[in-house]
Amino acid sequence: MIKSRYETDQIRKAAAVLHQGYTEIQGFIKQGVSELEIDGRLAFIARREGHMGILRMRGWNQEMTYAHVAFRRQRSVVTS
């Protein structure tokens, strides 16, 4: 399908939000940081940049959260 100017602008804005998040998170991920802290930081960046926290999937009438970070059984245990 051919995208309208509005759709291409929205795609560009979404890409800018992702780029901002990936740029910021590079300085945060380091040894000793738990998956839970990383997930919280990613959520903070996304919401601060205007993400509503869910994705709507056209055609399937479903919603899902923007990201999933897998945790160990102990949840916020520091990874080695």
N, C-alpha and C positions, 0 to 999 in steps of 0.2 A: 504494500500500500504506500502511496506517495504521502509523505509527511507534510503537514502545513507548517507555516512559519511559527505558529504557536507551539506545535509539538517539537520542532527542532530547538526552539528556545528553551523549552522545558528539559529536553535531553541535555543541552549544554549546561543549564543550571544544576542538574543532578550530577553531571560529571565534575563540576566545580566543587560541589559539596564533598564528593568522594575524594577528589584530589586533596582538599583541605584536610580531611580526616586522615588519609594515608600519610600526608606530610607531617602532621602533628604526632601521630602515633609512633612514628619511627623513633622519636626522642623519648618515648615512654616505655617501650618494650625493652626490657633488659633482664638480666639474670636476677632472680629473686622476686619478680613481680608475679602475682598469681593471675590465673585466667579470669577470676572474678573482678580483679582490679582493671584488667584490660577491657573486659566487657563493659564495665561501668564507664570507663573513659571513652570508649567508642560510642556508647549510647549518649553520653553527655555531648560529645562533638556533633553527632548527627542531629540531636534535638536542638542544640544551639544554632546550628546552621539551617534550621528550618524543616528538618525531616519530621513527619508526624508520628513516626514510630511503627507504622504498619505499611504493608504493601497490598494493594488491591490487584488481583489478577483478573484481567478482563476475560470474559468468556467462561470462567469456571465459577464465578460468584463466590470467591473465597478470599480470605485475608490471611496474611502471615506477618510475623514480626520481621523487622529489617535485617536482623543478623542473629546468628546463634554461635555462641562460644561454648565448646564442650568442656565440661568440668570433670575433674576426677571425682571419685566417689566421696571423698572428704570435702568437696566443694572448693574452698578458697585456700587449699594447701599450695605452698610455693612449689613451682616445678623445678626439677633439677636438670 
